[in-house]
Amino acid sequence: MVPKFAHIRYFNMPPKTGGEMVSNVIYELLKEKFNSKEFFFPYSEKGISSRIITQTVSSFKSNLLALSLVKNGYQVYSGSGTGTFDYAQSPAGNHKFNKEFIGHKYLDIVDFVSRFGQNNIILAIYNSKFAYEYYKIKGAKYHEIIYPPIFRSYENNLNEKENIVLALSRISNVKRLELVGEISKEVKAKFIVAGYLSDINIEYYKKLKREYPNLIFFINIDEDTKFELLKKAKIFINTSLLDSFLITKIEAMSAGTIPIVLNSGGAPEGISKELVFNTIDEAINLINHWLDNYSLDYAKSLIKMSRLYNVNTFKENFYNVIKKYLI
């Protein structure tokens, strides 16, 4: 007998971040293959105080619901220990003691209290080897690694490349975009930062614009704008700590854009070691090297590698893992 499935969604549609997009693919898979019931507990994105209040309420409501569903025989994907399976794709860690850091820690406590310390996870799936090692879910019986997909190919005419260094990133201090600003002072190229900006990070955004006027910002971009930016950029840069996998590096590769990433978290997974840096000086040297030695053959090899990370393969792998352990 096939068990009943349910899942809990927290974000409004359409999804805005890479993590939300991956979660949405999982929701679609669960509905398609297992007729999963969807429950929606949204939270506000208008300022950190409002978000904390609404997430507190949502955590209590959703965790109580998930506990009840599990008790009644459901396999539940809830994003919390109340569910029976989870896809761990934790974002870059915030190591600065500020409002955002305190808010996240507070919500971790709320989650623990609202599920009465219970952990129902049977199957833990991780989006990278780093996530498995760093965020390993205690008490889970089974552990698997499934790399996330990209949602479209950004393949294009490689002859249109310019000396552009592109940071595709949520505008947040956990992404350490000030390092992109420092690097931009030492490299003769156009530096562009493009990504999602929430009200929580407005002050950080203003500070970046004030201190690094040479950075060009594209805020809350759509897919067409992302395509145009990737089509022209020779280099993709990442400076954040403890990214779980960094799917944007694969998007960059699909466009023939060379990813230069910090040796932290899961960012180095899936790319050559020669594209990984440890210090700002190393990043500057790598960027200058690849700007001067950009190769169509090398770009085409990156595009070929990126094709492994597609939605259909992700869904097939996810389905097979669920079928193996939960059915």
GIVENRA-V412275 format. One record per run of one state. SS is the DSSP state (@ for helix, = for strand, . for the rest). FROM is the first residue (numbers start at 1). TO is the last residue. If there is no record, write none. Layout:
BEGIN
ss:SS from:FROM to:TO
ss:SS from:FROM to:TO
END
This chain:
BEGIN
ss:. from:1 to:3
ss:= from:4 to:9
ss:. from:10 to:17
ss:@ from:18 to:34
ss:. from:35 to:36
ss:= from:37 to:40
ss:. from:41 to:47
ss:@ from:48 to:71
ss:. from:72 to:73
ss:= from:74 to:77
ss:. from:78 to:84
ss:= from:85 to:88
ss:. from:89 to:98
ss:@ from:99 to:114
ss:. from:115 to:122
ss:= from:123 to:126
ss:. from:127 to:128
ss:@ from:129 to:135
ss:. from:136 to:141
ss:= from:142 to:145
ss:. from:146 to:157
ss:@ from:158 to:160
ss:. from:161 to:161
ss:= from:162 to:168
ss:. from:169 to:172
ss:@ from:173 to:175
ss:. from:176 to:177
ss:@ from:178 to:184
ss:. from:185 to:189
ss:= from:190 to:195
ss:. from:196 to:198
ss:@ from:199 to:211
ss:. from:212 to:215
ss:= from:216 to:219
ss:. from:220 to:222
ss:@ from:223 to:232
ss:= from:233 to:238
ss:. from:239 to:247
ss:@ from:248 to:254
ss:. from:255 to:257
ss:= from:258 to:262
ss:. from:263 to:272
ss:@ from:273 to:275
ss:= from:276 to:277
ss:. from:278 to:279
ss:@ from:280 to:292
ss:. from:293 to:295
ss:@ from:296 to:306
ss:. from:307 to:310
ss:@ from:311 to:326
ss:. from:327 to:327
END
